[in-house]
């Protein structure tokens, strides 16, 4: 027996994916500010690496949000003529 509720499977999956994308965007933003602050203080390899890592995390977060597709209400709406 699976631990998944058949009526809520896709909604739970989308909720988890959306939360993961939001965490990636939030974490990427914080790391980007920290990396830019380190680079702003003085040229450092640590700041450069942190900034590149943060940019990759932001790209992943944006990509994940895009892969979620439109929200349910938007898909249920009839197309305008």
SULQUIKA-V227575 format. One line per field, one symbol per residue. ss: DSSP state (@ for helix, = for strand, . for the rest). burial: 1 if it has 16 or more other ideal C-beta (glycine too) atoms within 10 Angstrom, else 0. A space follows every 50 residues. Layout:
ss = ???
burial = ???
This chain:
ss = ........@@@@@@@@@@@@@@@@@@@@@@@@@@@@@@@@@...@@@@@@ @@@@@@@@@@@@@@@@@@...@@@@@.....
burial = 00000000000000000000100110010011001001100000001001 1001001100100110000000000000000
